[in-house]
């Protein structure tokens, strides 16, 4: 790939490069577990244990139920966070709060969505994801019941901050639930599914909210969100299973020599001892045997806390501190910046949808503003399919071209369409609205912006997890901190920014800023592996 080929970097052999894995066994000689069916040349990363209750060993039906529970949580909490976007005008008229006040409250909510992860993520990794999901759903339900009764700016902001804090697991925990039960070559499609539900719920909510407002009033938009959360809580209580699993060895820190070739001479005892001392974080070529244990019963599966989680040493302090330390890892910080930069345009779109479509040029009713979100919903579906199923196939193709070695940066090439789509969508939306183009042009632009938002979401999250998989549960918190701090800033200032600059100038600036930001992926395609290599020692510690 010429200039954009990863730059070779000399590293200490004791610390293999995190995020570089031997994913495809081209010659069929690696002594490692392989996928079944038509993918027999794919190495299972991470290698599953021999425990039947290891989430990696679950049956397809059991994995499907776990994924469904994750989707239900994402959909219900996501709808609750975005339902007000198409009814801002009615809320403003009824409460006396300005649109700027309402958007500022949304900004605080996004800030709490991010920083709340510092509280919930360590608790979930330490004591279990199931109780965190359940409590988050229940608290979100209560907050939605309270929301229609907020009548002052202080009450509104307090409500939004609490909603963000208690809903924070939607931002960082769902991705880790995916990595708990799926192998590396499968994750793209399921993180894509998560992206579909997360972004899709944010675009689906305004559609139904507009009709609810028309038939029952804006208060019932929030009451129905509470009802949806109650239904989701009941579903999760009876069907969600804990996915935490304590693996005896770290995975995801693989050197190319980790998997022995079938006809290779076994290493001497001294070599084994040396390998154990120098590189303790290596994954075994085959799973270590564990004592046979009886399979869990249904009642065991739905316990609020699992005994294995309660027996683990308490490491909450390190789990809280590491996401802040990870801010100094360039790859992780870039993943957060990339995610946040793409989400910024989603926030701009939501903050200006009522302003533009319900304004004098188009005069859309609230239900029509909501119905316009069908276009972003279609864009999200296309983006999820492209980065999910399409992305998995593309990275496998790139790994095969690279002698079976997968680099975390391979997935970044999927950003290429965004170089054109981001400026195109923003100019069509803002400049088009400024010149009162036909309403279909604006609605089409909404779909384009949603498409690029979904691409940014999935690829940024996947790049972070693929690069530092063993600490992905904490690294993803860093990504969300960066992303949501950026979202807060834009949510707080988007209304005066657009008002003072005007639609045309504001969105021309946004278009070129978005294109410049997107181009940064080329820097990490070139230098990302070297940056991962330099962080290997700190990562191993």
Buried (B, 14 or more C-beta within 10 A) or exposed (E): EEEEEBBEBEBEEBBBBBBBBBBBBEEEEBBBBBBEEEBEBBBBBBBBBEBEBBBBBBEEEBBEBBBBBBBBBBBBBBBBBBBBBBBBBBBBEBBEBEBBBBBBBBBBBBBBBBBBBBBBBBBBBBBBBBBBBBBBBBBBBBBBBBBBEBEEBEBBBBBBBBBBBBBBBBBBBBBBBBBBBBBBBBBBBBBBBBBBBBBBBBBBBBBBBBBBBBEEBBBBBBBBBBBBBBBBBEBBBEBBBBBBBEBEBBBBBBBEBBBBEEEEEEEEEEEEEEBEEEBEBBBBBEBEEEEEEEEBEEEBBBBEEBEEBEEEEEEEEEBBEBBEEBEEBBBBBBBBBBBBBBBBBBBBBBBBBBBBBBBEBBEBBBBBBBBBBBBBBBBBBBBBBBBBBBBBEBBBEBBBEBEBBBBBBBBBBBBEBBBEBBBBBBBBBBBBBBEEBEBEBBBBBBBBBBBBBBBBBBBBBBBBBBBBBBBBBBBBBBBBBBBBBBBBBBBBBBBEBBEEBEBBBBBBBBBBBBBEBBEBBBBBBBBBBBBBBBBBEEBBE
